[in-house]
Amino acid sequence: MMQDTKRIKNPGKQRKRLFNAPAHIRHKLMAAPLSKELIASKGAKTLPVRKGDTVQIKRGDNKGFEGKVSRVDLKAYRIYLEGLTREKVDGTNIFISVHPSKVQIRSLNLDDKWRKNIIERKKAVEKPAKAEKPKAKPAKKAEKGPAKVEEAAPEITKEQAPAEEAPAKPVAKKPAAKKVAPANKASTKKTEETEAKPKAKAKKASKKTKGEQ
């Protein structure tokens, strides 16, 4: 029975599908990216790792190690490389397991004819290159007539030049008349009283002279 390919967001269900996946699904989950040279020559970007492939570790404690795959463990989703071992406390050497997502395939084992067919099929699935859009032709510019030659202005001689007008004389401005501030009412009254007193005295004197005569 084939496993459903519907996407699931629940982490518990994702882990359940991973642990209970059938062999053909597990084989696809063991895929690793190819090197730039293989991508250029084979046309595929990723392929499942197989025994006999040469891979290079790209992440982890053993980063940079390159070796041939000696065993593929589909149950644990791990691969083992020749020469990648560690020593136990009792002195025995054991292989170190590596997840296929941490390696890059440097060379492929093409002993199996079915694998060659897979590579050819992957190459055909690649998207075709986008067709270049034709460049828009530049709009034709309107044909311009012969450029008009501007006529040079005739030079004006000193004799033809108009006589310069004499500068106008500046007109003297008349000084503005100073405004006299009006006298206070009290001062005007005092002046009138002082003028009226000698006149009254003069009238009295004239009356006395007339009476004596």
C-alpha positions in Angstrom: 0.0 0.0 0.0 1.4 3.4 -1.0 1.7 6.1 1.6 -0.4 9.2 1.2 1.6 12.2 0.0 -0.7 14.7 1.6 1.1 17.3 3.8 0.6 17.1 7.5 1.5 20.0 9.9 1.1 18.0 13.2 4.6 17.1 14.5 3.4 13.9 16.1 1.9 12.6 12.8 5.0 13.7 10.9 7.2 11.6 13.2 4.8 8.7 12.9 4.9 8.8 9.1 8.7 9.0 9.2 9.1 5.9 11.4 6.4 3.9 9.7 7.4 4.8 6.1 7.7 1.9 3.6 11.0 1.0 1.9 10.4 2.9 -1.3 9.6 6.1 0.6 12.6 5.6 2.9 14.9 5.3 -0.2 13.7 8.8 -1.3 14.3 10.3 2.1 18.0 9.1 1.9 18.7 11.7 -0.9 21.7 14.0 -0.9 22.8 16.9 -3.1 25.3 16.4 -5.9 28.5 18.5 -6.4 28.6 21.3 -9.0 30.6 19.2 -11.4 28.0 16.4 -11.3 25.1 18.8 -11.7 26.7 20.2 -14.8 27.4 16.8 -16.3 24.4 14.8 -15.2 21.7 17.5 -15.0 20.3 16.3 -11.7 20.6 18.1 -8.4 19.9 15.4 -5.9 20.0 11.6 -5.8 19.5 8.9 -3.1 22.9 7.8 -1.7 23.9 4.2 -2.6 26.7 1.9 -1.6 29.8 2.7 -3.7 29.2 6.4 -4.0 32.0 8.8 -2.9 30.6 11.5 -0.6 32.1 14.4 1.4 30.8 15.5 4.8 29.7 19.2 4.9 28.5 19.6 8.5 29.2 18.2 11.9 32.3 17.2 13.8 33.8 15.3 10.8 33.3 18.2 8.3 35.6 17.9 5.3 36.0 14.1 5.5 35.6 12.3 2.1 35.2 8.6 1.6 33.2 5.8 -0.1 29.9 4.7 1.3 30.3 1.2 2.8 26.8 0.6 4.1 23.3 2.3 3.9 20.9 1.8 6.8 17.4 2.5 5.6 15.9 1.6 9.0 17.9 4.3 10.9 18.3 6.8 8.0 22.1 6.6 8.3 25.1 5.9 6.0 28.6 4.6 6.9 31.8 5.7 5.2 35.1 3.7 4.8 37.7 5.1 7.2 35.3 7.0 9.3 35.6 5.2 12.6 36.2 5.8 16.3 37.8 3.7 19.1 35.7 2.4 22.0 36.9 2.2 25.6 37.7 -1.5 25.2 39.9 -0.7 22.2 37.6 -1.9 19.3 36.9 0.4 16.3 33.3 1.1 15.2 32.0 3.1 12.2 30.4 6.5 12.8 27.0 6.9 11.3 26.2 10.1 9.2 22.8 11.4 8.1 22.6 11.7 4.3 21.5 15.4 4.5 25.0 16.3 5.9 26.9 15.0 2.9 27.5 15.9 -0.7 27.9 13.3 -3.5 31.2 13.7 -5.3 31.0 10.6 -7.6 28.3 8.2 -8.5 28.2 4.4 -8.7 26.6 3.7 -12.1 26.9 -0.1 -12.1 23.1 -0.3 -11.9 21.4 0.4 -15.3 18.2 1.4 -13.4 20.1 4.3 -11.8 21.2 5.5 -15.2 17.5 5.6 -16.3 16.6 7.6 -13.1 19.3 10.2 -14.0 18.0 10.5 -17.6 14.4 10.9 -16.3 15.5 13.6 -13.8 17.3 15.5 -16.6 14.1 15.5 -18.7 12.0 16.8 -15.9 14.1 19.9 -15.5 12.3 23.1 -16.5 13.2 24.4 -19.9 15.0 27.7 -20.1 12.8 30.7 -20.3 12.6 32.2 -23.8 14.1 35.6 -24.0 11.6 38.3 -24.7 12.2 40.3 -28.0 13.6 43.7 -27.3 11.3 46.5 -28.2 12.5 48.4 -31.2 13.4 52.1 -30.6 10.8 54.5 -32.0 11.8 56.2 -35.2 12.7 59.8 -34.7 11.0 62.4 -36.9 13.2 63.6 -39.7 14.5 67.0 -38.9 14.9 69.6 -41.7 18.2 71.4 -42.3 19.2 73.4 -39.3 18.3 77.1 -39.6 21.4 79.3 -39.6 20.8 82.2 -37.3 21.5 85.5 -38.9 24.2 87.4 -37.1 23.1 90.8 -35.8 24.7 93.7 -37.6 27.4 95.5 -35.7 26.4 99.0 -34.6 29.1 101.7 -35.0 29.7 104.6 -32.7 28.3 107.1 -35.2 25.0 105.0 -35.5 24.7 104.6 -31.8 22.2 107.0 -30.2 23.5 109.8 -28.1 23.6 109.0 -24.5 21.1 111.0 -22.6 22.4 113.4 -19.9 21.7 112.2 -16.4 18.7 114.2 -15.0 19.6 116.6 -12.2 18.3 115.7 -8.8 15.3 117.9 -7.8 15.9 119.6 -4.4 13.1 118.7 -2.0 11.5 121.5 0.0 11.9 121.1 3.8 8.6 120.2 5.3 7.0 122.9 7.5 7.4 122.2 11.1 4.2 121.7 12.9 3.7 124.0 15.8 2.3 122.3 18.8 -0.9 124.1 20.0 -0.5 125.9 23.2 -2.3 124.8 26.3 -5.6 126.4 27.2 -4.3 127.6 30.5 -1.4 129.5 28.9 -3.7 131.2 26.4 -6.0 132.4 29.2 -3.0 133.9 31.1 -1.8 135.8 28.0 -5.3 137.2 27.4 -5.6 138.4 31.1 -2.2 140.1 31.0 -3.1 141.9 27.7 -6.5 143.0 29.1 -5.1 144.6 32.3 -3.0 147.5 30.7 -6.0 148.3 28.5 -8.3 148.7 31.5 -5.8 150.9 33.3 -5.5 153.1 30.3 -9.3 153.6 30.1 -9.4 154.6 33.9 -6.7 157.2 33.4 -8.5 158.7 30.4 -11.7 159.0 32.5 -9.9 160.8 35.4 -8.4 163.4 33.1 -11.8 164.1 31.6 -13.4 164.6 35.0 -10.7 167.1 36.2 -11.3 169.2 33.1 
